[in-house]
């Protein structure tokens, strides 16, 4: 299971609006052609993801 799948699985336990914020942020980071959504492999990707989670 990839890190992105783990994040989404855990996010589904959150209230719907918070879950949507995480999904939108992950989609945005992915569209920006981030290498991976693996938090332990790419600190830059993690920072981008957290920025966009807070934004949404």
Contact map, one row per residue, 1 for C-alpha under 8 A:
11101100000000000000000000000000000000000000000000000000
11111100000000000000000000000000000001000000000000000000
11111110000000000000000000000000000011100000000000000000
01111111000000000000000000000000000011000000000000000000
11111111100000000000000000000000000000000000000000000000
11111111110000000000000000000000000000000000000000000000
00111111111000000000000000000000000000000000000000000000
00011111111100000000011000000000000000000000000000000000
00001111111110000000000000000000000000000000000000000000
00000111111111000000000000000000000000000000000000000000
00000011111111000110010000000000000000000000000000000000
00000001111111110010000000000000000000000000000000000000
00000000111111100010000000000000000000000000000000000000
00000000011111110110000000000000000000000000000000000000
00000000000111111110000000000000000000000000000000000000
00000000000101111111000000000000000000000000000000000000
00000000000000111111100000000000000000000000000000000000
00000000001001111111110000000000000000000000000000000000
00000000001111111111111000000000000000000000000000000000
00000000000000011111111100000000000000000000000000000000
00000000000000001111111110000000000000000000000000001101
00000001001000000111111111000000000000000000000000011001
00000001000000000011111111100000000000000000000000000000
00000000000000000001111111110000000000000000000000011001
00000000000000000000111111111000000000000000000011011001
00000000000000000000011111111100000010000000000010010000
00000000000000000000001111111110000000000000000000000000
00000000000000000000000111111111000000000000000000010000
00000000000000000000000011111111110000000000100110010000
00000000000000000000000001111111110110000000000000000000
00000000000000000000000000111111110000000000000000000000
00000000000000000000000000011111110000000000000000000000
00000000000000000000000000001111111000000000000000000000
00000000000000000000000000001111111110000000100000000000
00000000000000000000000000000000111110000100100000000000
00000000000000000000000000000100011111001100100000000000
00110000000000000000000001000100011111100100110000000000
01110000000000000000000000000000000111111100110000000000
00100000000000000000000000000000000011111110110000000000
00000000000000000000000000000000000001111110000000000000
00000000000000000000000000000000000101111110000000000000
00000000000000000000000000000000001111111111110000000000
00000000000000000000000000000000000000111111111000000000
00000000000000000000000000000000000000000111111100000000
00000000000000000000000000001000011111100111111110000000
00000000000000000000000000000000000011100111111111000000
00000000000000000000000000000000000000000011111111100000
00000000000000000000000000001000000000000001111111110000
00000000000000000000000011001000000000000000111111111000
00000000000000000000000010000000000000000000011111111100
00000000000000000000000000000000000000000000001111111110
00000000000000000000010111011000000000000000000111111111
00000000000000000000110110000000000000000000000011111111
00000000000000000000100000000000000000000000000001111111
00000000000000000000000000000000000000000000000000111111
00000000000000000000110110000000000000000000000000011111
